[in-house]
């Protein structure tokens, strides 16, 4: 099923994200994670291409194929642009198609100093158009409530998001954020820019201090006062910070659903326990939203 059809049938879509194991880890670890996440009955699960270009298209395709054909969960396979040639993209899309995968998230991807830059796809919108021309796929794009770290400002950022939709993206998933007001402001800018596709809110539960520092440095997410106070109060108490991080994410999600968000995309970090703790607290709210 194409994800754009899911948005037509549900008021609030609920999805998860997993990433392939590192080269030093056994692939079986991802299937243990998926097995436990399948209990949450997500509308779809996205499979990343590997942080910093370390993943491979074939591994992503295999996991996406198993999601669909073994676990009967709709997959969203990531495909990055910056280090990918047109031939590599063709090979990966062909493999995805042969395995019945219908949904692709087109990303520019992170720059990796050890990988060549072919120059075939400079922007995510270039890859989006290539996939659209290839045919047969529902295409998702990324968006950034606080602006992409390389954007001059939030206005130019949303202006640069519009070409993804014009090129064929039927829905967007946001980067993580910790202040819902940033997301609501982005929704307003997107509407003014003529972006009228569903936008899922990307939520990452932050459950330890190291994760907070890593996310801020890599994603550029700002920390609102409420979040900063939480971290300051519990940073030396791992169990308390874990509970507080779960509660913060739940509070974000409930506010978003109450405000009519198109969907919640939970960045699980391959941690089924965290996903379960959050889902049990939001399940009734999700169900009520989709009954309304």
C-alpha positions in Angstrom: 0.0 0.0 0.0 1.2 3.5 -0.8 1.5 5.7 2.3 -0.4 8.5 0.6 -3.4 6.2 0.7 -3.0 5.7 4.4 -3.2 9.4 5.0 -6.5 9.4 3.1 -8.0 6.8 5.5 -6.6 7.9 8.9 -6.8 11.3 10.6 -3.6 10.6 12.6 -1.0 8.3 11.1 1.4 6.6 13.5 4.8 5.4 12.2 8.2 4.3 13.5 11.8 4.4 12.3 14.5 1.8 12.6 18.1 1.7 11.2 20.1 -1.2 9.9 22.7 -2.6 12.3 26.3 -1.4 12.1 28.7 -3.5 10.1 30.2 -4.8 13.3 26.8 -6.1 14.5 24.7 -9.1 13.4 21.8 -8.3 11.2 19.6 -10.5 13.5 19.5 -7.6 16.0 17.3 -5.6 13.7 14.8 -8.4 13.4 14.6 -8.7 17.2 13.7 -5.0 17.3 11.2 -5.3 14.5 9.5 -8.3 16.1 8.9 -6.3 19.3 7.9 -3.1 17.4 5.3 -5.1 15.3 3.1 -5.3 18.5 2.5 -1.6 18.2 0.7 -2.0 14.8 2.3 1.0 13.2 0.9 2.3 9.9 4.4 2.0 8.5 8.1 1.6 9.5 10.8 3.6 7.8 14.2 2.0 7.3 17.2 4.4 7.2 20.0 4.2 4.7 22.7 4.2 7.4 24.0 7.3 9.2 26.8 9.1 7.4 26.5 6.8 4.4 27.6 3.7 6.2 24.5 1.8 5.2 23.9 0.1 1.9 21.0 0.1 -0.4 20.8 -3.7 -0.5 20.6 -4.0 3.3 17.9 -1.3 3.4 16.0 -3.2 0.6 16.3 -6.5 2.4 15.0 -5.2 5.7 12.2 -3.3 3.9 11.3 -6.4 2.0 11.2 -8.5 5.2 9.0 -5.9 6.9 6.5 -6.2 4.1 6.6 -9.9 3.3 7.3 -11.4 6.7 5.9 -9.0 9.2 3.2 -7.5 7.0 4.1 -3.9 7.9 4.3 -1.3 5.2 7.9 -0.2 4.8 9.3 3.2 3.8 12.8 2.7 2.4 15.3 5.6 2.7 17.4 6.6 -0.3 20.1 9.3 -0.1 21.2 11.5 -3.0 24.6 13.1 -2.3 26.8 10.0 -2.6 24.6 8.1 -5.0 25.0 7.7 -8.8 22.0 7.5 -11.2 23.0 3.9 -11.9 23.1 3.0 -8.2 19.7 4.7 -7.7 18.3 2.7 -10.6 19.7 -0.6 -9.2 18.3 0.1 -5.7 14.9 1.2 -7.0 14.8 -1.9 -9.2 15.5 -4.1 -6.2 12.9 -2.4 -4.1 10.3 -2.8 -6.9 11.1 -6.5 -7.3 10.4 -6.9 -3.6 7.1 -5.2 -3.7 8.3 -2.0 -1.9 6.1 1.0 -2.9 7.4 3.8 -0.7 10.7 5.7 -0.7 11.9 8.5 1.5 14.2 10.7 -0.7 16.9 12.5 1.2 20.0 14.5 0.3 21.9 12.6 3.0 24.8 13.5 5.2 28.2 14.4 3.7 30.7 11.7 4.4 34.4 12.6 4.0 35.4 9.1 2.9 32.8 8.8 0.1 32.9 10.3 -3.4 30.3 12.8 -4.5 29.3 11.8 -8.0 27.3 15.0 -8.6 24.3 13.1 -10.1 21.9 14.3 -7.4 22.8 17.6 -5.7 19.6 18.0 -3.8 16.8 15.8 -2.4 14.5 17.3 -5.0 16.7 16.0 -7.8 16.5 12.5 -6.4 12.7 12.9 -5.9 12.2 13.8 -9.5 14.4 10.8 -10.6 12.3 8.4 -8.5 9.1 10.0 -9.8 10.3 9.5 -13.4 11.3 5.9 -12.6 7.7 5.3 -11.6 5.8 3.1 -9.3 6.7 4.7 -6.0 5.1 6.9 -3.4 7.7 9.4 -2.4 8.2 11.0 1.0 10.4 14.0 1.7 12.1 15.4 4.8 11.4 18.8 6.4 12.9 20.8 9.2 10.7 22.7 11.7 13.7 24.8 12.8 15.3 25.0 9.4 17.9 22.8 7.9 21.3 23.4 9.6 22.7 24.7 6.2 19.8 27.0 5.5 20.2 30.8 5.8 17.0 31.1 7.7 13.6 29.4 8.1 12.0 31.3 5.2 14.6 30.1 2.7 14.4 26.6 4.2 10.7 26.3 3.6 11.2 27.8 0.1 13.7 25.0 -0.6 11.2 22.4 0.7 8.6 23.3 -1.9 10.6 21.8 -4.9 10.5 18.4 -3.2 6.7 18.5 -3.4 6.7 19.9 -6.9 9.1 17.1 -7.9 6.7 14.4 -6.6 6.8 14.1 -2.8 3.3 13.3 -1.6 4.0 13.7 2.1 6.7 15.0 4.5 8.3 13.8 7.7 9.9 16.3 10.0 13.2 16.3 11.7 13.1 16.0 15.5 12.2 19.0 17.5 11.5 19.6 21.2 9.2 22.6 21.1 5.9 22.0 19.4 5.6 25.7 18.7 8.4 25.3 16.2 6.4 22.7 14.4 3.3 24.7 14.3 5.2 27.7 13.0 6.6 25.5 10.2 3.1 24.3 9.3 2.1 27.9 8.9 5.1 28.7 6.7 4.6 25.6 4.6 1.0 26.5 4.0 2.0 30.0 2.9 4.6 28.4 0.6 1.9 26.4 -1.1 2.9 23.1 0.5 -0.4 21.2 1.0 0.7 17.6 1.5 0.5 15.8 4.9 3.3 16.6 7.3 4.2 14.0 10.0 5.8 15.3 13.2 9.1 13.5 14.0 9.5 12.9 17.7 12.6 11.4 19.3 12.4 10.5 23.0 15.6 11.7 24.7 16.4 9.4 27.6 20.1 10.1 28.4 22.5 13.0 28.5 24.8 11.7 25.8 21.9 11.4 23.4 20.9 15.0 24.1 24.4 16.3 23.4 24.6 14.2 20.2 21.3 15.2 18.8 21.9 18.9 19.4 25.3 18.8 17.7 24.2 16.8 14.7 20.6 18.1 14.1 20.9 21.6 15.4 17.7 21.2 17.5 17.2 23.9 20.1 16.3 23.2 23.7 13.3 25.0 25.1 13.4 26.1 28.7 11.1 23.3 29.8 13.3 20.7 28.3 16.5 22.3 29.5 15.2 22.4 33.0 14.3 18.7 32.9 17.8 17.8 31.7 19.5 20.1 34.3 17.4 18.6 37.1 17.9 14.9 36.3 21.2 14.7 34.3 23.0 13.0 37.1 20.1 10.5 37.8 19.9 8.2 34.8 16.6 6.5 35.9 14.9 9.8 36.6 16.1 11.3 33.3 14.8 8.2 31.4 11.3 8.6 32.9 11.3 12.4 32.4 12.4 11.9 28.7 9.5 9.5 28.1 7.1 11.8 29.8 8.3 14.8 27.7 7.9 12.9 24.5 4.4 11.8 25.5 3.4 15.3 26.4 4.6 16.5 23.0 2.7 13.8 21.1 -0.6 14.3 22.9 -0.4 18.1 22.3 0.3 17.5 18.6 -2.5 15.0 18.2 -4.9 17.3 20.0 -3.9 20.1 17.6 -4.8 17.9 14.6 -1.3 16.8 13.4 -1.3 14.6 10.2 0.8 12.0 11.9 3.4 11.0 14.5 6.7 9.5 13.3 8.6 8.1 16.3 12.3 7.8 16.0 12.8 4.6 18.0 16.6 4.5 17.9 16.0 0.7 17.7 14.8 0.7 21.3 11.5 -1.3 21.5 11.1 -0.7 25.2 11.0 3.1 24.8 8.6 2.8 21.9 6.3 0.5 23.9 6.3 2.9 26.9 5.3 5.8 24.8 2.7 3.9 22.7 0.9 2.6 25.8 0.5 6.2 27.0 -0.7 7.6 23.7 -2.7 4.7 22.3 -6.1 5.8 23.5 -5.5 9.3 22.3 -4.6 8.0 18.8 -7.6 5.8 18.7 -9.9 8.6 19.7 -8.4 10.9 17.1 -9.0 8.3 14.3 -12.6 7.7 15.5 -13.4 11.4 15.4 
